[in-house]
Every structure is written in structure tokens, then in C-alpha cells.
């Protein structure tokens, strides 16, 4: 239970054992697929908050971690496009929130990274020689990355159509 008076707590954050257990379970899953541990816990905590928005202090308290750990985690999550930092009018503290269209924003950023990776890979083909084993490996990688760069926008379009049809039903 929180040590802050009820009037100072975010009413959107449930503090029961099942929610805390779920946050840890989701964080473990996200860690297993490659997210940093503390960043995974911060992301999970934001996901279960009703508002999708918390301050660094609220995150530190909810997760029993230091403010420095929260700072590093949100910096990482901002870099990979999973959270945004904002300051509400009249507030002195930053709030961290999930994007409204989180998956689209996150994967759009990854799409840009894939383009950069593809381009850097293609540059390497000339450096090592296209007819060498390394050149063929890099060419295969560049082809695959080019495929992803081409297909991901089409997947985004299909997702938005699917989501729109679900909300109409």
C-alpha cells in the first residue's frame, strides 16, 4: 500500500496484489523478448494505470525502485518510441505516458531504424565485395530488411482498417 495520503495518490493506479503480480509477469515477458528489465517494469506499470500516465515519483513508488532507475528506464523507453514525456499545464513535474496509438508509433520508429539498418548493410556489400561470402550474407540481410521496409507500411494500413471495422461493430 502507498505511504502517501489518499488525496495525493493517482486514483487511476490500482494497488492490489493481482495488479502488482501482473505488472511483474508482463515485465518478465517483455524482458525475455529483449526489453531492459527496469524499462519493462515501468512500461508495464504505465500500461495498467487507467490514465496511462504517471510521474517519475509515482513510478518509483509503485515499483519500489529509485528515481534514478526510473529516469534511465523512461529515457530508454522514449528512445524506442514506447513512452512520451509531457508536462501538464501548471505542473512542475514531468509525466510519462503511453502514446495513444502506441503500437503504430513504436513500430513506425522501428521502421525508420530498419531503413537505416538496410542502408548501412547495403553500404557494406561494396566494402567487402559482392562476390564474397560476407558480401552475399550482407546482400541477403539487405534484401530481407528491404522487404520489411516495404511491407510494414502495408501492415500499418491493414491494422488501421481492421481497428476501424472493430470500432464500427
PyMOL commands that place a pseudoatom at each C-alpha (Angstrom):
pseudoatom trace, name=CA, resn=UNK, resi=1, chain=A, elem=C, hetatm=0, pos=[0.000, 0.000, 0.000]
pseudoatom trace, name=CA, resn=UNK, resi=2, chain=A, elem=C, hetatm=0, pos=[1.174, 3.512, -0.689]
pseudoatom trace, name=CA, resn=UNK, resi=3, chain=A, elem=C, hetatm=0, pos=[2.584, 5.651, 2.112]
pseudoatom trace, name=CA, resn=UNK, resi=4, chain=A, elem=C, hetatm=0, pos=[1.111, 8.818, 0.564]
pseudoatom trace, name=CA, resn=UNK, resi=5, chain=A, elem=C, hetatm=0, pos=[-2.264, 10.092, 1.750]
pseudoatom trace, name=CA, resn=UNK, resi=6, chain=A, elem=C, hetatm=0, pos=[-5.155, 9.000, -0.467]
pseudoatom trace, name=CA, resn=UNK, resi=7, chain=A, elem=C, hetatm=0, pos=[-5.632, 12.600, -1.686]
pseudoatom trace, name=CA, resn=UNK, resi=8, chain=A, elem=C, hetatm=0, pos=[-2.105, 12.641, -3.174]
pseudoatom trace, name=CA, resn=UNK, resi=9, chain=A, elem=C, hetatm=0, pos=[-2.262, 9.270, -4.937]
pseudoatom trace, name=CA, resn=UNK, resi=10, chain=A, elem=C, hetatm=0, pos=[-3.132, 8.777, -8.589]
pseudoatom trace, name=CA, resn=UNK, resi=11, chain=A, elem=C, hetatm=0, pos=[-6.657, 7.338, -8.343]
pseudoatom trace, name=CA, resn=UNK, resi=12, chain=A, elem=C, hetatm=0, pos=[-6.132, 5.551, -11.641]
pseudoatom trace, name=CA, resn=UNK, resi=13, chain=A, elem=C, hetatm=0, pos=[-3.469, 3.235, -10.179]
pseudoatom trace, name=CA, resn=UNK, resi=14, chain=A, elem=C, hetatm=0, pos=[-4.850, 0.092, -8.536]
pseudoatom trace, name=CA, resn=UNK, resi=15, chain=A, elem=C, hetatm=0, pos=[-2.551, -1.131, -5.816]
pseudoatom trace, name=CA, resn=UNK, resi=16, chain=A, elem=C, hetatm=0, pos=[-3.835, -4.627, -5.192]
pseudoatom trace, name=CA, resn=UNK, resi=17, chain=A, elem=C, hetatm=0, pos=[-1.727, -7.774, -5.304]
pseudoatom trace, name=CA, resn=UNK, resi=18, chain=A, elem=C, hetatm=0, pos=[-3.191, -9.040, -8.586]
pseudoatom trace, name=CA, resn=UNK, resi=19, chain=A, elem=C, hetatm=0, pos=[-2.189, -5.863, -10.417]
pseudoatom trace, name=CA, resn=UNK, resi=20, chain=A, elem=C, hetatm=0, pos=[1.320, -5.893, -8.911]
pseudoatom trace, name=CA, resn=UNK, resi=21, chain=A, elem=C, hetatm=0, pos=[1.688, -9.557, -9.885]
pseudoatom trace, name=CA, resn=UNK, resi=22, chain=A, elem=C, hetatm=0, pos=[0.513, -8.815, -13.409]
pseudoatom trace, name=CA, resn=UNK, resi=23, chain=A, elem=C, hetatm=0, pos=[2.999, -5.921, -13.748]
pseudoatom trace, name=CA, resn=UNK, resi=24, chain=A, elem=C, hetatm=0, pos=[5.838, -8.269, -12.802]
pseudoatom trace, name=CA, resn=UNK, resi=25, chain=A, elem=C, hetatm=0, pos=[4.569, -11.032, -15.116]
pseudoatom trace, name=CA, resn=UNK, resi=26, chain=A, elem=C, hetatm=0, pos=[4.310, -8.644, -18.068]
pseudoatom trace, name=CA, resn=UNK, resi=27, chain=A, elem=C, hetatm=0, pos=[7.741, -7.212, -17.257]
pseudoatom trace, name=CA, resn=UNK, resi=28, chain=A, elem=C, hetatm=0, pos=[9.304, -10.677, -17.232]
pseudoatom trace, name=CA, resn=UNK, resi=29, chain=A, elem=C, hetatm=0, pos=[7.750, -11.421, -20.626]
pseudoatom trace, name=CA, resn=UNK, resi=30, chain=A, elem=C, hetatm=0, pos=[8.987, -8.129, -22.067]
pseudoatom trace, name=CA, resn=UNK, resi=31, chain=A, elem=C, hetatm=0, pos=[12.456, -8.788, -20.637]
pseudoatom trace, name=CA, resn=UNK, resi=32, chain=A, elem=C, hetatm=0, pos=[12.522, -12.240, -22.232]
pseudoatom trace, name=CA, resn=UNK, resi=33, chain=A, elem=C, hetatm=0, pos=[11.836, -10.659, -25.628]
pseudoatom trace, name=CA, resn=UNK, resi=34, chain=A, elem=C, hetatm=0, pos=[14.637, -8.133, -25.214]
pseudoatom trace, name=CA, resn=UNK, resi=35, chain=A, elem=C, hetatm=0, pos=[13.437, -5.103, -23.263]
pseudoatom trace, name=CA, resn=UNK, resi=36, chain=A, elem=C, hetatm=0, pos=[15.619, -3.885, -20.402]
pseudoatom trace, name=CA, resn=UNK, resi=37, chain=A, elem=C, hetatm=0, pos=[14.287, -5.125, -17.026]
pseudoatom trace, name=CA, resn=UNK, resi=38, chain=A, elem=C, hetatm=0, pos=[13.515, -1.791, -15.371]
pseudoatom trace, name=CA, resn=UNK, resi=39, chain=A, elem=C, hetatm=0, pos=[12.165, -0.336, -18.603]
pseudoatom trace, name=CA, resn=UNK, resi=40, chain=A, elem=C, hetatm=0, pos=[9.875, -3.368, -18.897]
pseudoatom trace, name=CA, resn=UNK, resi=41, chain=A, elem=C, hetatm=0, pos=[8.580, -2.810, -15.359]
pseudoatom trace, name=CA, resn=UNK, resi=42, chain=A, elem=C, hetatm=0, pos=[7.993, 0.912, -15.998]
pseudoatom trace, name=CA, resn=UNK, resi=43, chain=A, elem=C, hetatm=0, pos=[6.186, 0.161, -19.258]
pseudoatom trace, name=CA, resn=UNK, resi=44, chain=A, elem=C, hetatm=0, pos=[4.046, -2.485, -17.533]
pseudoatom trace, name=CA, resn=UNK, resi=45, chain=A, elem=C, hetatm=0, pos=[3.137, -0.059, -14.724]
pseudoatom trace, name=CA, resn=UNK, resi=46, chain=A, elem=C, hetatm=0, pos=[2.080, 2.585, -17.234]
pseudoatom trace, name=CA, resn=UNK, resi=47, chain=A, elem=C, hetatm=0, pos=[0.069, 0.003, -19.134]
pseudoatom trace, name=CA, resn=UNK, resi=48, chain=A, elem=C, hetatm=0, pos=[-2.043, -0.941, -16.113]
pseudoatom trace, name=CA, resn=UNK, resi=49, chain=A, elem=C, hetatm=0, pos=[-2.641, 2.624, -14.932]
pseudoatom trace, name=CA, resn=UNK, resi=50, chain=A, elem=C, hetatm=0, pos=[-6.079, 3.748, -16.020]
pseudoatom trace, name=CA, resn=UNK, resi=51, chain=A, elem=C, hetatm=0, pos=[-4.771, 7.084, -17.291]
pseudoatom trace, name=CA, resn=UNK, resi=52, chain=A, elem=C, hetatm=0, pos=[-1.691, 5.605, -18.982]
pseudoatom trace, name=CA, resn=UNK, resi=53, chain=A, elem=C, hetatm=0, pos=[0.253, 8.476, -17.375]
pseudoatom trace, name=CA, resn=UNK, resi=54, chain=A, elem=C, hetatm=0, pos=[2.414, 8.633, -14.235]
pseudoatom trace, name=CA, resn=UNK, resi=55, chain=A, elem=C, hetatm=0, pos=[5.122, 10.836, -12.763]
pseudoatom trace, name=CA, resn=UNK, resi=56, chain=A, elem=C, hetatm=0, pos=[8.608, 9.538, -12.030]
pseudoatom trace, name=CA, resn=UNK, resi=57, chain=A, elem=C, hetatm=0, pos=[7.782, 9.623, -8.316]
pseudoatom trace, name=CA, resn=UNK, resi=58, chain=A, elem=C, hetatm=0, pos=[4.624, 7.588, -8.819]
pseudoatom trace, name=CA, resn=UNK, resi=59, chain=A, elem=C, hetatm=0, pos=[6.517, 5.049, -10.905]
pseudoatom trace, name=CA, resn=UNK, resi=60, chain=A, elem=C, hetatm=0, pos=[9.332, 4.813, -8.345]
pseudoatom trace, name=CA, resn=UNK, resi=61, chain=A, elem=C, hetatm=0, pos=[6.858, 4.275, -5.532]
pseudoatom trace, name=CA, resn=UNK, resi=62, chain=A, elem=C, hetatm=0, pos=[4.679, 1.801, -7.416]
pseudoatom trace, name=CA, resn=UNK, resi=63, chain=A, elem=C, hetatm=0, pos=[7.679, -0.304, -8.437]
pseudoatom trace, name=CA, resn=UNK, resi=64, chain=A, elem=C, hetatm=0, pos=[9.793, 0.198, -5.281]
pseudoatom trace, name=CA, resn=UNK, resi=65, chain=A, elem=C, hetatm=0, pos=[12.735, 1.463, -7.323]
pseudoatom trace, name=CA, resn=UNK, resi=66, chain=A, elem=C, hetatm=0, pos=[14.889, 4.561, -7.166]
pseudoatom trace, name=CA, resn=UNK, resi=67, chain=A, elem=C, hetatm=0, pos=[14.096, 7.753, -9.092]
pseudoatom trace, name=CA, resn=UNK, resi=68, chain=A, elem=C, hetatm=0, pos=[17.431, 7.264, -10.911]
pseudoatom trace, name=CA, resn=UNK, resi=69, chain=A, elem=C, hetatm=0, pos=[16.261, 3.841, -12.114]
pseudoatom trace, name=CA, resn=UNK, resi=70, chain=A, elem=C, hetatm=0, pos=[13.016, 5.389, -13.354]
pseudoatom trace, name=CA, resn=UNK, resi=71, chain=A, elem=C, hetatm=0, pos=[14.973, 8.114, -15.143]
pseudoatom trace, name=CA, resn=UNK, resi=72, chain=A, elem=C, hetatm=0, pos=[17.122, 5.605, -17.014]
pseudoatom trace, name=CA, resn=UNK, resi=73, chain=A, elem=C, hetatm=0, pos=[14.127, 3.442, -17.879]
pseudoatom trace, name=CA, resn=UNK, resi=74, chain=A, elem=C, hetatm=0, pos=[11.982, 6.257, -19.246]
pseudoatom trace, name=CA, resn=UNK, resi=75, chain=A, elem=C, hetatm=0, pos=[14.917, 7.637, -21.210]
pseudoatom trace, name=CA, resn=UNK, resi=76, chain=A, elem=C, hetatm=0, pos=[15.276, 4.232, -22.894]
pseudoatom trace, name=CA, resn=UNK, resi=77, chain=A, elem=C, hetatm=0, pos=[11.515, 3.916, -23.455]
pseudoatom trace, name=CA, resn=UNK, resi=78, chain=A, elem=C, hetatm=0, pos=[11.433, 7.399, -25.013]
pseudoatom trace, name=CA, resn=UNK, resi=79, chain=A, elem=C, hetatm=0, pos=[14.291, 6.480, -27.363]
pseudoatom trace, name=CA, resn=UNK, resi=80, chain=A, elem=C, hetatm=0, pos=[12.500, 3.384, -28.620]
pseudoatom trace, name=CA, resn=UNK, resi=81, chain=A, elem=C, hetatm=0, pos=[9.195, 5.247, -29.011]
pseudoatom trace, name=CA, resn=UNK, resi=82, chain=A, elem=C, hetatm=0, pos=[7.210, 3.481, -26.282]
pseudoatom trace, name=CA, resn=UNK, resi=83, chain=A, elem=C, hetatm=0, pos=[6.521, 6.434, -23.968]
pseudoatom trace, name=CA, resn=UNK, resi=84, chain=A, elem=C, hetatm=0, pos=[6.345, 10.197, -24.215]
pseudoatom trace, name=CA, resn=UNK, resi=85, chain=A, elem=C, hetatm=0, pos=[7.350, 12.809, -21.652]
pseudoatom trace, name=CA, resn=UNK, resi=86, chain=A, elem=C, hetatm=0, pos=[4.979, 15.693, -21.078]
pseudoatom trace, name=CA, resn=UNK, resi=87, chain=A, elem=C, hetatm=0, pos=[4.336, 18.408, -18.578]
pseudoatom trace, name=CA, resn=UNK, resi=88, chain=A, elem=C, hetatm=0, pos=[0.755, 19.293, -17.785]
pseudoatom trace, name=CA, resn=UNK, resi=89, chain=A, elem=C, hetatm=0, pos=[-0.184, 22.997, -17.533]
pseudoatom trace, name=CA, resn=UNK, resi=90, chain=A, elem=C, hetatm=0, pos=[0.587, 24.333, -14.067]
pseudoatom trace, name=CA, resn=UNK, resi=91, chain=A, elem=C, hetatm=0, pos=[2.596, 21.247, -13.087]
pseudoatom trace, name=CA, resn=UNK, resi=92, chain=A, elem=C, hetatm=0, pos=[6.277, 21.256, -12.197]
pseudoatom trace, name=CA, resn=UNK, resi=93, chain=A, elem=C, hetatm=0, pos=[6.831, 17.544, -12.655]
pseudoatom trace, name=CA, resn=UNK, resi=94, chain=A, elem=C, hetatm=0, pos=[7.138, 15.598, -15.856]
pseudoatom trace, name=CA, resn=UNK, resi=95, chain=A, elem=C, hetatm=0, pos=[4.606, 12.904, -16.591]
pseudoatom trace, name=CA, resn=UNK, resi=96, chain=A, elem=C, hetatm=0, pos=[5.350, 9.840, -18.668]
pseudoatom trace, name=CA, resn=UNK, resi=97, chain=A, elem=C, hetatm=0, pos=[2.566, 8.477, -20.787]
pseudoatom trace, name=CA, resn=UNK, resi=98, chain=A, elem=C, hetatm=0, pos=[1.843, 5.835, -23.327]
pseudoatom trace, name=CA, resn=UNK, resi=99, chain=A, elem=C, hetatm=0, pos=[1.188, 7.011, -26.849]
pseudoatom trace, name=CA, resn=UNK, resi=100, chain=A, elem=C, hetatm=0, pos=[-2.486, 6.971, -27.847]
pseudoatom trace, name=CA, resn=UNK, resi=101, chain=A, elem=C, hetatm=0, pos=[-1.604, 4.784, -30.825]
pseudoatom trace, name=CA, resn=UNK, resi=102, chain=A, elem=C, hetatm=0, pos=[1.303, 3.092, -29.062]
pseudoatom trace, name=CA, resn=UNK, resi=103, chain=A, elem=C, hetatm=0, pos=[1.958, 0.199, -31.394]
pseudoatom trace, name=CA, resn=UNK, resi=104, chain=A, elem=C, hetatm=0, pos=[1.745, 2.285, -34.514]
pseudoatom trace, name=CA, resn=UNK, resi=105, chain=A, elem=C, hetatm=0, pos=[4.109, 4.944, -33.107]
pseudoatom trace, name=CA, resn=UNK, resi=106, chain=A, elem=C, hetatm=0, pos=[6.550, 2.358, -31.794]
pseudoatom trace, name=CA, resn=UNK, resi=107, chain=A, elem=C, hetatm=0, pos=[6.720, 0.336, -34.980]
pseudoatom trace, name=CA, resn=UNK, resi=108, chain=A, elem=C, hetatm=0, pos=[6.863, 3.450, -37.142]
pseudoatom trace, name=CA, resn=UNK, resi=109, chain=A, elem=C, hetatm=0, pos=[10.028, 4.403, -35.277]
pseudoatom trace, name=CA, resn=UNK, resi=110, chain=A, elem=C, hetatm=0, pos=[11.353, 0.867, -35.772]
pseudoatom trace, name=CA, resn=UNK, resi=111, chain=A, elem=C, hetatm=0, pos=[10.521, 1.166, -39.470]
pseudoatom trace, name=CA, resn=UNK, resi=112, chain=A, elem=C, hetatm=0, pos=[12.848, 4.177, -39.678]
pseudoatom trace, name=CA, resn=UNK, resi=113, chain=A, elem=C, hetatm=0, pos=[15.534, 2.180, -37.853]
pseudoatom trace, name=CA, resn=UNK, resi=114, chain=A, elem=C, hetatm=0, pos=[15.091, -0.706, -40.307]
pseudoatom trace, name=CA, resn=UNK, resi=115, chain=A, elem=C, hetatm=0, pos=[15.602, 1.707, -43.194]
pseudoatom trace, name=CA, resn=UNK, resi=116, chain=A, elem=C, hetatm=0, pos=[18.828, 2.966, -41.627]
pseudoatom trace, name=CA, resn=UNK, resi=117, chain=A, elem=C, hetatm=0, pos=[19.969, -0.618, -40.991]
pseudoatom trace, name=CA, resn=UNK, resi=118, chain=A, elem=C, hetatm=0, pos=[19.172, -1.632, -44.575]
pseudoatom trace, name=CA, resn=UNK, resi=119, chain=A, elem=C, hetatm=0, pos=[21.086, 1.318, -45.991]
pseudoatom trace, name=CA, resn=UNK, resi=120, chain=A, elem=C, hetatm=0, pos=[24.122, 0.660, -43.773]
pseudoatom trace, name=CA, resn=UNK, resi=121, chain=A, elem=C, hetatm=0, pos=[24.036, -3.018, -44.737]
pseudoatom trace, name=CA, resn=UNK, resi=122, chain=A, elem=C, hetatm=0, pos=[23.907, -2.180, -48.437]
pseudoatom trace, name=CA, resn=UNK, resi=123, chain=A, elem=C, hetatm=0, pos=[26.972, 0.065, -47.999]
pseudoatom trace, name=CA, resn=UNK, resi=124, chain=A, elem=C, hetatm=0, pos=[28.829, -2.903, -46.537]
pseudoatom trace, name=CA, resn=UNK, resi=125, chain=A, elem=C, hetatm=0, pos=[28.307, -5.000, -49.671]
pseudoatom trace, name=CA, resn=UNK, resi=126, chain=A, elem=C, hetatm=0, pos=[30.586, -2.694, -51.641]
pseudoatom trace, name=CA, resn=UNK, resi=127, chain=A, elem=C, hetatm=0, pos=[33.109, -2.597, -48.811]
pseudoatom trace, name=CA, resn=UNK, resi=128, chain=A, elem=C, hetatm=0, pos=[33.574, -6.379, -48.618]
pseudoatom trace, name=CA, resn=UNK, resi=129, chain=A, elem=C, hetatm=0, pos=[32.810, -7.217, -52.247]
pseudoatom trace, name=CA, resn=UNK, resi=130, chain=A, elem=C, hetatm=0, pos=[29.529, -8.533, -53.580]
pseudoatom trace, name=CA, resn=UNK, resi=131, chain=A, elem=C, hetatm=0, pos=[31.062, -11.851, -54.705]
pseudoatom trace, name=CA, resn=UNK, resi=132, chain=A, elem=C, hetatm=0, pos=[32.473, -12.770, -51.291]
pseudoatom trace, name=CA, resn=UNK, resi=133, chain=A, elem=C, hetatm=0, pos=[30.712, -14.868, -48.621]
pseudoatom trace, name=CA, resn=UNK, resi=134, chain=A, elem=C, hetatm=0, pos=[30.415, -11.738, -46.444]
pseudoatom trace, name=CA, resn=UNK, resi=135, chain=A, elem=C, hetatm=0, pos=[29.027, -9.765, -49.398]
pseudoatom trace, name=CA, resn=UNK, resi=136, chain=A, elem=C, hetatm=0, pos=[26.398, -12.423, -50.107]
pseudoatom trace, name=CA, resn=UNK, resi=137, chain=A, elem=C, hetatm=0, pos=[25.459, -12.506, -46.398]
pseudoatom trace, name=CA, resn=UNK, resi=138, chain=A, elem=C, hetatm=0, pos=[25.097, -8.717, -46.349]
pseudoatom trace, name=CA, resn=UNK, resi=139, chain=A, elem=C, hetatm=0, pos=[23.083, -8.791, -49.597]
pseudoatom trace, name=CA, resn=UNK, resi=140, chain=A, elem=C, hetatm=0, pos=[20.688, -11.342, -48.074]
pseudoatom trace, name=CA, resn=UNK, resi=141, chain=A, elem=C, hetatm=0, pos=[20.339, -9.153, -44.989]
pseudoatom trace, name=CA, resn=UNK, resi=142, chain=A, elem=C, hetatm=0, pos=[19.748, -6.025, -47.076]
pseudoatom trace, name=CA, resn=UNK, resi=143, chain=A, elem=C, hetatm=0, pos=[17.119, -7.845, -49.168]
pseudoatom trace, name=CA, resn=UNK, resi=144, chain=A, elem=C, hetatm=0, pos=[15.287, -9.012, -46.056]
pseudoatom trace, name=CA, resn=UNK, resi=145, chain=A, elem=C, hetatm=0, pos=[15.399, -5.557, -44.473]
pseudoatom trace, name=CA, resn=UNK, resi=146, chain=A, elem=C, hetatm=0, pos=[14.180, -4.023, -47.725]
pseudoatom trace, name=CA, resn=UNK, resi=147, chain=A, elem=C, hetatm=0, pos=[11.269, -6.492, -47.703]
pseudoatom trace, name=CA, resn=UNK, resi=148, chain=A, elem=C, hetatm=0, pos=[10.362, -5.423, -44.163]
pseudoatom trace, name=CA, resn=UNK, resi=149, chain=A, elem=C, hetatm=0, pos=[10.654, -1.718, -45.019]
pseudoatom trace, name=CA, resn=UNK, resi=150, chain=A, elem=C, hetatm=0, pos=[8.258, -2.288, -47.917]
pseudoatom trace, name=CA, resn=UNK, resi=151, chain=A, elem=C, hetatm=0, pos=[5.768, -4.478, -46.068]
pseudoatom trace, name=CA, resn=UNK, resi=152, chain=A, elem=C, hetatm=0, pos=[5.480, -2.731, -42.697]
pseudoatom trace, name=CA, resn=UNK, resi=153, chain=A, elem=C, hetatm=0, pos=[3.596, 0.337, -44.022]
pseudoatom trace, name=CA, resn=UNK, resi=154, chain=A, elem=C, hetatm=0, pos=[1.093, -2.003, -45.695]
pseudoatom trace, name=CA, resn=UNK, resi=155, chain=A, elem=C, hetatm=0, pos=[0.631, -3.810, -42.365]
pseudoatom trace, name=CA, resn=UNK, resi=156, chain=A, elem=C, hetatm=0, pos=[0.003, -0.456, -40.654]
pseudoatom trace, name=CA, resn=UNK, resi=157, chain=A, elem=C, hetatm=0, pos=[-2.690, 0.335, -43.207]
pseudoatom trace, name=CA, resn=UNK, resi=158, chain=A, elem=C, hetatm=0, pos=[-4.318, -3.057, -42.736]
pseudoatom trace, name=CA, resn=UNK, resi=159, chain=A, elem=C, hetatm=0, pos=[-4.240, -2.656, -38.960]
pseudoatom trace, name=CA, resn=UNK, resi=160, chain=A, elem=C, hetatm=0, pos=[-5.965, 0.742, -39.106]
pseudoatom trace, name=CA, resn=UNK, resi=161, chain=A, elem=C, hetatm=0, pos=[-8.647, -0.707, -41.393]
pseudoatom trace, name=CA, resn=UNK, resi=162, chain=A, elem=C, hetatm=0, pos=[-9.128, -3.669, -39.042]
pseudoatom trace, name=CA, resn=UNK, resi=163, chain=A, elem=C, hetatm=0, pos=[-9.302, -1.424, -35.997]
pseudoatom trace, name=CA, resn=UNK, resi=164, chain=A, elem=C, hetatm=0, pos=[-11.794, 0.872, -37.679]
pseudoatom trace, name=CA, resn=UNK, resi=165, chain=A, elem=C, hetatm=0, pos=[-14.023, -2.073, -38.605]
pseudoatom trace, name=CA, resn=UNK, resi=166, chain=A, elem=C, hetatm=0, pos=[-13.924, -3.341, -34.987]
pseudoatom trace, name=CA, resn=UNK, resi=167, chain=A, elem=C, hetatm=0, pos=[-14.975, 0.007, -33.557]
pseudoatom trace, name=CA, resn=UNK, resi=168, chain=A, elem=C, hetatm=0, pos=[-17.905, 0.241, -36.003]
pseudoatom trace, name=CA, resn=UNK, resi=169, chain=A, elem=C, hetatm=0, pos=[-19.258, -3.141, -34.915]
for i in range(1, 169): cmd.bond("trace and resi %d" % i, "trace and resi %d" % (i + 1))
show_as sticks, trace
zoom trace
